Amino acid sequence: MVSEEVINSTDEELNASFRPIGKMMMKDRNKAITLFDVYEGDEVQLKHRKSMTLEDFKTGIKAYQEGRFYEARTAFVKVLSAVGEDNISKAYFYLSDHYYREGKPEEWDGVLDLKFSAFLT
């Protein structure tokens, strides 16, 4: 997992497989940072399945951040049907499903908090 700052810091095109995880509020910062899952080092089959589902994953992240939870949930179901062990997609699915059924908290802004970080491993 790396920040957007790291992704953008290279002068050359990054030749690694990565996908956006979303914005997360970090303990030591006053603003949210965008994080990325770098899956270049995953085993070949897992890397391939993550690459094949990248557009659905991005669609799910964007829908979640915009509060379109049913659409987010649907996108993450597609990802999980191909990459069942994807903990990030599982977490987003459960959050999207919960907010779709129960409504989002009044202070919700699409930014993940540190509780979410347990799912990033």
QUITANOR-V125445 format. One record per pair of residues at least 4 apart in sequence whose ideal C-beta (glycine too) atoms are under 8 Angstrom apart, sorted by the first residue. I is the first residue (numbers start at 1). J is the second residue. If there is no record, write none. Layout:
i=I j=J
i=I j=J
This chain:
i=1 j=21
i=1 j=35
i=1 j=36
i=1 j=37
i=1 j=38
i=1 j=120
i=2 j=6
i=2 j=7
i=2 j=18
i=2 j=35
i=2 j=36
i=2 j=38
i=3 j=7
i=3 j=33
i=3 j=34
i=3 j=35
i=3 j=36
i=4 j=8
i=4 j=33
i=4 j=34
i=4 j=35
i=4 j=36
i=5 j=9
i=5 j=33
i=6 j=36
i=7 j=14
i=7 j=18
i=7 j=36
i=10 j=14
i=14 j=18
i=16 j=38
i=16 j=40
i=17 j=38
i=17 j=39
i=17 j=40
i=17 j=42
i=17 j=47
i=17 j=50
i=17 j=51
i=18 j=36
i=18 j=37
i=18 j=38
i=18 j=39
i=18 j=40
i=19 j=36
i=19 j=37
i=19 j=39
i=19 j=50
i=19 j=54
i=19 j=57
i=19 j=58
i=20 j=34
i=20 j=35
i=20 j=36
i=20 j=37
i=20 j=58
i=20 j=61
i=21 j=34
i=21 j=35
i=21 j=36
i=21 j=37
i=21 j=61
i=21 j=88
i=21 j=112
i=21 j=120
i=22 j=34
i=22 j=35
i=22 j=61
i=22 j=64
i=22 j=65
i=22 j=92
i=22 j=110
i=22 j=111
i=22 j=112
i=23 j=32
i=23 j=33
i=23 j=34
i=23 j=35
i=23 j=65
i=23 j=110
i=23 j=111
i=23 j=112
i=24 j=32
i=24 j=33
i=24 j=35
i=24 j=111
i=24 j=112
i=24 j=113
i=24 j=114
i=24 j=116
i=24 j=117
i=25 j=29
i=25 j=31
i=25 j=32
i=25 j=111
i=25 j=112
i=25 j=113
i=25 j=114
i=26 j=32
i=26 j=33
i=26 j=114
i=27 j=114
i=29 j=33
i=32 j=111
i=35 j=120
i=37 j=88
i=37 j=120
i=39 j=46
i=39 j=47
i=39 j=50
i=40 j=47
i=42 j=46
i=42 j=47
i=42 j=50
i=43 j=47
i=44 j=48
i=45 j=49
i=46 j=50
i=46 j=83
i=46 j=85
i=47 j=51
i=48 j=52
i=49 j=53
i=49 j=82
i=49 j=83
i=50 j=54
i=50 j=57
i=50 j=83
i=50 j=86
i=52 j=82
i=53 j=57
i=53 j=78
i=53 j=79
i=53 j=82
i=53 j=83
i=54 j=58
i=55 j=59
i=56 j=60
i=56 j=75
i=56 j=76
i=56 j=78
i=56 j=79
i=57 j=61
i=57 j=75
i=57 j=76
i=57 j=79
i=57 j=89
i=58 j=62
i=59 j=63
i=59 j=71
i=59 j=75
i=60 j=64
i=60 j=71
i=60 j=72
i=60 j=73
i=60 j=74
i=60 j=75
i=60 j=76
i=60 j=79
i=60 j=89
i=60 j=92
i=60 j=96
i=61 j=65
i=61 j=72
i=61 j=92
i=62 j=66
i=63 j=68
i=63 j=69
i=63 j=71
i=63 j=72
i=63 j=75
i=63 j=96
i=64 j=68
i=64 j=69
i=64 j=72
i=64 j=92
i=64 j=95
i=64 j=96
i=64 j=110
i=65 j=110
i=66 j=110
i=67 j=99
i=67 j=104
i=67 j=108
i=67 j=110
i=68 j=72
i=69 j=73
i=69 j=96
i=69 j=97
i=69 j=99
i=69 j=100
i=69 j=104
i=70 j=74
i=70 j=96
i=70 j=100
i=71 j=75
i=72 j=76
i=72 j=92
i=72 j=96
i=73 j=77
i=73 j=93
i=73 j=96
i=73 j=97
i=73 j=100
i=74 j=78
i=75 j=79
i=76 j=80
i=76 j=89
i=76 j=90
i=76 j=92
i=76 j=93
i=76 j=96
i=77 j=81
i=77 j=93
i=78 j=82
i=79 j=83
i=79 j=86
i=79 j=89
i=80 j=84
i=80 j=86
i=80 j=89
i=80 j=90
i=80 j=93
i=83 j=89
i=86 j=90
i=87 j=91
i=87 j=119
i=87 j=120
i=87 j=121
i=88 j=92
i=88 j=119
i=88 j=120
i=89 j=93
i=90 j=94
i=90 j=119
i=91 j=95
i=91 j=116
i=91 j=119
i=92 j=96
i=93 j=97
i=94 j=98
i=95 j=99
i=95 j=116
i=96 j=100
i=97 j=101
i=98 j=102
i=99 j=103
i=99 j=104
i=99 j=108
i=104 j=108
i=112 j=116
i=112 j=117
i=116 j=120
